[in-house]
């Protein structure tokens, strides 16, 4: 098991300051930006040595806003190498990915660890708050770096949970944005009809502030009116995970929202198509990577996709996915809800050092295949935004998170709802 036994260092005050307080001081002309950069440069080296989140860490560039962004190493940043998580590959992009187009007021200071080509196993990172919990992947580095204070925002990608799962394991907020092909250039493609960029922050309030100051996605956070939330009816989640969702529902009720139970019907039953599509797309889209530069586990993940018949993928792309996208919109309208609330995971997360039960992709022949599919594909197959949010921790230190799924382009609404769950977030400290 990976452990951290020496006393954890303390994040410097200017680095630890919440974004809302930091930017309020900027607006008042009372923020020492040079001191912040110096503190963050020094702290980044200390934190990366301990938690191993960075592929490339550079001095914080000068920027109009003191917001540091770390970027997953499958996403291009001009002036910084991209390795796609592989030890024996790199390229040097001349332009940054489209996902960074609106972030020019902030500063990119790090390229961050990912599992190899998005589909490898293991990262070498240490979970900063919960070192006994595997931080999972594939956007592992963005979650670990944000928790460690190396950056304020982590930019990653999410197909079937690669933003939401690491954020949940590390006690953070993780937003898979609405699927938008215009934001994908400069990102290593995995499953183009489901690929989405995503953002990780320490708190929902940090995400709300960054969302409004930087062009991170559609809409603006601010309309904190009462909403109607649908809790999905299912018997998939373990009791402790279902209880966490119930706690979140109560917090939303206490905040003045209406909560009802809903059934996702065909969308729920069809969510497994997301895993089929992801596996086959990985097989087809990553074939250009030669065996000589890939680990055995990555090759196994790519090869696994060959098990999915191409005719089945044609059916998903031509018929099933468009039908599920339309069905999701119809369900939101018919149920008159603004978001769905569900657990992030069916079971407690894996402990650090424990081998995964299989590869990256769930095995259809296993009796617990439905549990392995989990909740994340609901948003993935329909191209919807989904936000994971920490709501507690078990007695033995396992993080508990829920996710909110909204209609297309209602990303900001999910952030507003997450603000009402910030009070459930445990008071984590670095370990």
Buried (B, 14 or more C-beta within 10 A) or exposed (E): EBEBEEEBBEBBEBBBBBBEEBBBBBEEEEBEBEEBBBBBBEBBEBBBEBBBBBBBBBEBEEBEBBBBBBBBBBBBBEEBBBBBBBEEBEEEBEEBBBBBEBBEEBBBBBBBBBBBBBBBBBBEBBBBBBBBBBBBBBBBBBBBBBBBBBBBBBBBBBBBBBBBBBBBBBBBBBBBBBBBEEBBBBBBBBBBBBBBBBBBBBBBBBBBBBBBBBEBBBBEBEEEEEBBBBBBEBEBBBEBBBBBBBBBBEBBEEBEBBBEEBEBEEBBEBBBBBBBBBBBBBBBBBEEBEEEBBBEBBBBBBEBBEEBEEEBBEBBBEEBBEBBBEBBEEBBEEBEBBBBBBBBBBBBBBBBEEEEEEBBBBEEEEEEEBBBBBBBBBBBBBBBBBBBBBBBBEEEBBBBBBBBBBBBBBBBBBBBBBBBBBEBBBEBEBB
